[in-house]
Amino acid sequence: MSEQPSTTPNSRDTPEELLASVAALRRHTRITRHAYWLPLLLFGVLMAGAAPLYVESVESPDLRVSQDNPALTGLGGDFLERSAALGWYWLVALIGGYLLSLGWYRWHGARVGVQTPTRAYVIAGLVGTLVGLVLPIVLRFLLLNAATVISNGTSWATTPLLGISNRGMLPHLVIAMGLLVLARLERSRGLTVVAVAYAAAVILVNIYFQTADFESGDLNRYSFMLAALLPAPILLVGGSIALFTTGKRSA
């Protein structure tokens, strides 16, 4: 073990030295409690695990009409062939991922003696998952069944959100929301950079699909899978760097 510089104030320190010691102790405590590498790697792996469900069985898939899937599969995206299976996958993966993250933070806090309060992070993730189940139903109603004035007035928001939902990428937004909350709780610039970059990647991917004028044959059976996987490396790389940095500090 390498020796760590002492940050404990003593009675012979000047006021300036005491303030510096307290500030250094706070920084050390904040760094010690950081444990966000696991949620980053976990959700990156869960995204990669969902990849086969985004693959279509035909080479040039046409965009499908809404499928009559159970309400609990709303996270799966109605444009996708395996939308019901994908919806069940993400329902279990999101709930399990956030609860596993909670358990991880409690274990890590007990081990190092200081813990990041993660209740708001878990609540954000679970509420986001619930919203992801209900949102497609609300969006379709506003777009298709509401009065023309309401439908036209809200189309600027409902159309892109419904596109994200139909491509099975609402779970990506749920993950992004949770990571942004966690970055605030961790007070970590590194996690903030990763969370913002990941959220931006998800939004840019969907803007591309929303604005591209696809012709017949432009899409192939892997198009939706690639769209879903493009943000995943940000989580995997960010989590790997955080894990390496944590291991280096504890060495």
N, C-alpha and C positions, 0 to 999 in steps of 0.2 A: 504494500500500500504506500502511495506517495504521501508525503506530509502536506497537510492543508494549512494555509496561513491562518493564524488565529484571528478571529473577529470578535473575541470577547473583550469588552471594555474592562479597564482596571482603574483603581482610585488615583493613579498618578497621571492619567491622561488629561490633557487640556480639553476644554469644551469642544474645540474644533475636532480634536482627535476622537472624542466620545461620539460626536455626531457622525463622523466618518465610519467609526466602528459599527454604530447602529445601522447606518445605511448599508454597509457591507454585509452585516448579519441578515438584513432583510433580503438583500439580493441572493445570498447563499440559501436562505430558507425557501425563497421562491423557486430557485433553480432545483433545489432538492426535491420539491414536491411535484415538479413537472413529470408527467407520465403519459403524455399524449401520443407517444409513438405507437402504443398498442391500438387505440381507436383508429389511427390513420392506416396502419397495416391491416387491421381487421376489416374495415370497410373497403379498402382496396382489394383485398382477397375476395370479399363477398361479391364485389362487382365483377371480378374476373370469373368467379364461380357461376354467375348468372349468364355468362356469354353464350353457352349453347342454346339457351332459351330465346335468344334474339335472332338466331339463324333461321331463315325461311327454307322451306322445302323445295321451292322453285327458283330458278335462276333469276327471273325478272319479276318480282312480286308487285302486284298492283295494290294500291291503298284500299283497304277493306272498309266496308261500312261497319258501324258499331255492332259488336257481337253481344249476344244475350248471355253474358257471364254473371255469376253470382256477385252480389255487391261487395263481398269481402275480397274479391280479386281486382278491385279498382286500380290497384297499383301496377297492373300488368300491361296496360296499353292496348286499346282496342284495334289498332292497326296491325298488330302482330299476330302471327299464326298461333303461337303458343301463349297467348295473353293470359289465359286462366292459370296455367302452370306458373308463369312468371309472376302473376299477382300473388299466388300463395307463397312462392319463394320469397318475394320481398317482404311480405307481411311477417313471415317467421324471421327472416334475416334482420329486418330493422328492429323488431321488438327484442330479439335475442341479442343483437349487437349492442343495443343501448344498455340492456340489463347486464350483459357481460362487462361492458365498460365500467358500469357502476361498481360491480364486484371487484374489478381490477383496481380501481382507484381506492377502494376501501382497503384492499389487501396491501397495496403499495403504501398507503398512508400509515397503516399499522406497522409496516416494516421500517420506514424511515422516520416515523415520529411526527410527520406533518402531512396534512391531506388537503387537496384542493376540494372545495365544496362543489359537488357535481350534480346536486339535485336539480338545478335549473337546466343543466345540459340534458339530463335524462327526460325531464318533463318536456323540454322542447322537442326531443326526438319522438317521444310517444305521441304528443299532441300533433306533431307534423305527420306522423304515420296515420293518425285518425283523419286529419284533414285530407291527406292523400287518398283515402278511401272515399270520402264524401265529395271532394272537389269535382271529380269528373261528372257526377250526377248533377250538381249545381250548374256547372258550366254548360252542359248539354241543354238543360232547361232554359237557361238564359239565352242561349244561342238559337235554339230551335222552337221553344214553346212560349217564350215570353212575348209580350206585346212588341210590335215592331219598333216603337220608340225606345223601349228599354233594350231590346236586342241590338239595335244600331248604336245606341249610346255606350254600351258596354263591350262591343265587339273588339275594340282596341286591346282589351285585356283578356277577354274570354277566348278569342281565336288563338293567340300564341300559347296561352296556358293549356287549352284543349289539345293543341299540337304536341306540347311536351307530354301531356298525359297519354295521348294516343300512341306515342313512340315508346312508352314505358320508361320515361325518364323522370317522373315525379319522385321516385325514391332517391334519385341523385340530389334533387333539391332539398329533400328531407335531411339527407346526410350533410349537405352544405350548411343548412340552417343550424344543425346541431354543432358542427365544428366551429362556426362563427361564435356561438354562445360559449363553447368550451374555451376558445381563444380569449374571450373576455374574462372568463373565470380564472384561467391560468395566467393571465397577464403576460402572455408570451408573444413576442414579435414574430418569432419563427412560425408558430402555429397560425398566427394571423395571416402571414404571407401565404402559407399553404392553403388555408381555408378560402382566402380571397381568390387566389389563382384557380383553385378547384371550382369555385362558384362561377368565376368568369368563363372557364372552359365549358362548363355545362350550358351556360347561357349562349355562348358563341356557337356551339354545336347546334343548338336548337334554332338560333337565328338563321344559320345557314340552311337548315331544312325548311324553315318557314319562308324564306325569301327566294330559294332556288326554284327556278321554273323547270321542274323535272318533266321530261318527256318519257313516253313509253320505252322501257328498256334501259333507262338511266340508272335505275336501282338494280342491285344484284342481291343474291340471297344473304350476303354478309353486310349489307349497307347499314342496317339497324344495329347489328352487333358492333360494328366499328364505331358508330356514333355513340353507343352506350359505353364503350371501353376507352374512348379517347381521354376522358378526364381521369381514369383510374391510375395511370402512371404518376400523376401528381401526388396522390395519396401514398402510393408505394414508395416513391423516391423520398418524399418528405418524411414518412415514417421511418425509413431506413436511416436517413441522416440523423433524425432525432434519437434513434436507438444507438447508433454509433457514438453520437456525442454523449449520451447518457453513460454508456459503457466506458468511454474514455475518461469521463469525470470521476467515475467510481473506481477506476484502476489505481 
